[in-house]
Amino acid sequence: MPNTATSTAAEGPAIVQRLQSAVPEALAMLAGMELNLFSHLTGAPQESAALALALGVEEDRLLRLLYALTVCGLLERHDQGFTNSPEAAAYLDKNSPAFLGNIHRFLREIWSADMHTADSIRSGRPAALLDFNSASDDDLSRMLRATHANTLRAGRDMLTRYDFFGCKSIIDIGGGTGGLVATLCEAHPSMRGTLLDLPRTAAFAREILKETPGGDRVIVEEGDITRRAASETHDVVIMRALVQTLSRTEATHAIANAAASLSVGGFMYIIGAGILDDGRTSPRSAVFMNLTFLNLYRGGASYTEAEHTTWLTAAGCEFRERKPLHNGSIICAQKVASVDRPALGEAGNPQT
């Protein structure tokens, strides 16, 4: 019988090396995004000298990144210079309709937080706490704008998966900039949209919505869904990237109040990167986001489908389905009954 330890040693630390090599590739991509490099490389190949001049950087330093991104598969090297790969042209060029937006700002925040996982475990508290209440106005504006492209993309994703025909009123709870609900309103002229968020976030959202297609049809309401329901009921309730930022107690209250904001027969959609299968080892993105939440939030976590179902059932909603998204999952539930909400104790401050 072979000695497993000896066999593994002979093969080398394959997993360790694979994980180690993935980090510099990801950071090279981030550097290219932050330099807006890919928007200069769609079309005819460009030599490094001309590209460096356009970007206002030194050619020798830039050339190192160009070769690294070629190895990553995001650039292609030709006799005449460098150009985007098909994927980079489609998703990383600002002129492409499928552009992912300024997602590099979000990635920098997330990856910086991930560097503190050991500290968060040792101390028993988030080492990279994301606290919207104590953030300066400049920092809060920066954080919200970093996530705006994600909210717009989430709205487009919803339009491809669900038919909102006949929906007159929709509320996005904890929706940050309101990009999701604005996108839905832009596509459905008869729809009335509401964004419910904490007061400081709501103030910045009003300004961002002025710049967003469909934003002029979104009402911004200030409130804390862990403490009370919205001021009116709606045909559809959306909670995106919110439940995963809350403790279990806060999540229970939030879903109960969200259901109270929903008309009987209406639908609730819970969207997030932090929705786990009941075995807790898949999907992979939710497993690793669970570590990120450990660093960012006092009580946030990835929760299982069964946990969501329990909270929804208690709130008078029936689980309908769960669908995968490119970076998470979406749970759809329908309100079938009104329930008496329990008196809520003091809940912590949810993060948007």
N, C-alpha and C positions, 0 to 999 in steps of 0.2 A: 504494500500500500504506500503511495507516494507521501512524502512529508510536505504538507501544505505550506508550512512556513518556509521551507527550503525552496519550493517551487516559486512562491511569490517573490522571494528575494532574488531569484535568478531572473525573473521576468522584469524586475525593476518596479519602482513606484509609479505605475501607469496612471492611476487615478490622480495621484498627487501632481504629476507632471501635466496631465490634461487640465486640471483646475488652475494650476499655476500659469499655464500658457494662455488661458482664456482671459485673464485679467488685463495684460498689456494690450491685447487685441481690442477689448472693449474700450479701454482708455484712449487708444489711437482713434477709434471711431468718434469718441466724445470730442477729442481735439479737433478733428475734421469738421464736426458739426458746429463747434463753437467758433471756428474760423470762417464759417460759411463757405467752406472749400467746395462742397459738392455743387453749389449753385453756379460756380464758375467753370464747371467741367462737363456740362451737357453740350453735346454737339461735337465739333471738330476737336481733335486732341490739342492740348496746349503744352508747350515746353515749360519746364520749371521756372525759367527766368521770367517769362511773361506772366506766369501765374503769381510768382512772388511779388512782382511789381504791382499787379492788380490788387493783391491783398495787403501790400505795404509791409512785407516781412523780408527777412534775409533768405536768399535762395538756398544756401547750404542747409540751414535748419529746416526749411520747408521740405527739401528733397528727402530727408530722412522719413518724414511723415508720409510722403507720397509713396515711397517704396513699401513702407509698413502697411499702408492701406491697400496696396496692390496685393500683398501677401494675404491680407484678410479677405480679399475678394470684393472689396468695395470700389476699387479702381482697376483700370486696365492700362497696361503699358504698351505703347505703339512706337514706331520709329519716329513719328512726329511729336510724341509727347504722351501725356496722360489724359484719360477720359474716364467718366463714370462707368461702372458696371451697370447692367440693366436695372438691378435692384436699387442701387444708389440713385440712379436717374429718376426712378419712379417715386421714391420715398424721401430722399434727402435733399433734393433740389427744390428750392422755394418756388420755382416756377411750375412745378408739377401739380396737377390737381389732386394727386394722392399724397402730397407732402405731409409728413408727420407733424409739422409744426415745430415750434421751439422746444421739442421734447428734451433737448440736451439740458435745459435748466432743471427739469424734473429729475433726470437721471443723475445730475450732479448732487442734488439734494438727497436722493435715495442712496446712492453709492457712498456718499460721505457718511451717512447715518450707519450704513452696514459695517463700517470700519470700527464701530464701537460695541459690537455685540458682546464680546467678552466682558467689557466694562459694565454693560447693562446687567449682565447675569451676576457678576460679582457684587455689584452695589444694590441690586434689587430694585433699581429705578432706571428710567430711560436716560441714557447718557447723552443722547442727542435730541432732547425733548423738543417737540414741535408745539410751541405754545402760542396760539394766535392771540391770546389775551395780552401777553406781555411783549409781543413783538412790536417794534417801532412801525410807524406808518409806512416807511420806505420798505422795510423787510416784509411786511404783510402784503403790500402791493406787489412786490417782486415774487413772493410765493404764489399769490393768486394768478398772476399773469403767466407764471411758469406752468400752471396746470390748465390754462384756458384752452390750449390746443387739444388737450385730452378731452375736455368737456364737449368741444365741437365734434370731435371724432366719435365720441359716445353717442351724440345725437344722431349722427349719420348712421351709426351701427343700428340704433333703434329703428330707424326708418326702413332699413333693409330687412329687419326681422319681424316687425309687427305692423299691423294695419290700424292706424288711429282714426280711420274714417268714422265720423259720427261723434268723436270725442270733442266735447265743447269746452271742458275745463281740465287743466292738467297742472299739477304742482310738483316742483323739483325741490325736495327737502334736503338741506345741507349741500346744495348744488354749487357752492363757491361762486364762480363768475356768472353762472346762469347760462353758459354756452349751450348746454344740452337742451334745455327747455326752449331757448331762443331758436335753435335749429329746428325743433319740431314745429314751433309756431310759424316759422318761415315757410315750411313745407305745407302747412294746413291753415289757410287764411281764416277759417271759421273758429280756430282754436284760441282759447284764452289761457295764457300762461301765468303762473305764479312761481316765484323763487322765494323759499323760506330759508333764512339763515340768521346767524348771530349778528347783532347790530353792527359791529365794526366791519365784518365781511360784507354785509348787505350794503354798507355805504360805498365800498370800493366796487361792488358788483354793479351798482347803478351807473357808475361811470363807464365801466367796461361794456355794459350792455348797449350803451349809446353808440359804440363802435361796432357792434355785432349785428349781422343781418337777423331780423326777427326780434331783436332786443327791444324794439319800441312797443312790442305787444306783450311784454312781460312785466307784471307787477311785482315789486320787491316787498316782501313782508319780513319784518324783524321778529325773531322768536327763537326759542330753544325747544326742539322737539322732544327732548328728554323730560321736559317739564309740562308742556301743554300741547294740545292739538293746534292745527292751523285755524284761522278765524272763520273759514268756510270749508264746506266739503267739495270734493272734486271727483271727476269721472276716473282720473288716473293719478296715482301717486308714484313718484320715482324717488328712490333713495340710492344714490350712487356714491361709492367710496365713503360711506358714512358709518354703517354698522360696524365695520372692521376697525374703526377708530375708537369704539366705545367699550366699556367694561360690559360684562354680562348683564348686570343690573341695569345699566344705562340702555343697553340694546333692547332689553325687555320693555322698558318705558317708551323708548323711541318708536318701536314697532307698534305698540299699543296706541300711541298718540297718532302715528301715521295712519293706522287703520281707522281711527276716529275722524280723520280728515278725509276719508274716502266714502263715497256713496255706496250703499248696498248694491251689489252687482258690478261695481267698479273693480279695476285691476291695480295691483301694486307690483312694482318691479324693483327688486333689490339687486343692485349691480356692484360688483367689486372684485378686486384681485384676491381678496381674502375669503373665498368660499371654498371650503375643503370637502372632499369626499369623506364619508363617515369613517373610513380607515385612517384618515389623517396623513397619508403619505402621497396623496395626489389631489389635484394636479400639482405638478412641481412648482409652478409659479406661486401658488397659494402657500405651499410649504415654506418657501424661502421668504415670501413676504411676511410670514408670521414672525420671522427673525427681525425684519425691518421694523415692524410694528412694535416689537419689544424695545427698540431704540428710540422710537418717536413718540409713543403715547404711554400714558400712565396705566391705562387699562385696555388698550386696543389689542386685537388679536384676530387671526383667521378663525372663523367659526364653521362648523360642519353644516352640511345640508340638513341633518336631523335637528340640530339646534335651531336653525332658522325656521324649520317646519313647526317646532314646538312653540316658538314665539308667535308665529303667524296664527296657529290654531287657537291659542289663548286670546288672540285679538279678534277672532271671528272671521279669519280668512282661511281659505282652503288652498293648499299647495297645488299648482297646476303643472308646472314643468320647470326644469333647469336646463339652460342651454350654455354651451361653452362660448366664450368670446376670445379674441386674439390675445388678450392679456387678463383673463379672469372668467367669471361666470355671471349669468343673469338668472335670477329666480323670479318666476311669475306666479302670483297668487291672486285669487278672486275673493272679494269680501262677500260673505254669504249671510252674515248676521251682525247686528249691533250688540256689543257687549258693554257691561258696566265696567268702566276703567277703575282699577284700584287707586286709592290715594297714593300719590307719589311722594317719596322722601326726597331729600336733597340729592340731586344728581350732580356729577362733576361736569365740567365744561366740555362739551363735545368738540372735536376738531373737524374742520371742514375738509 
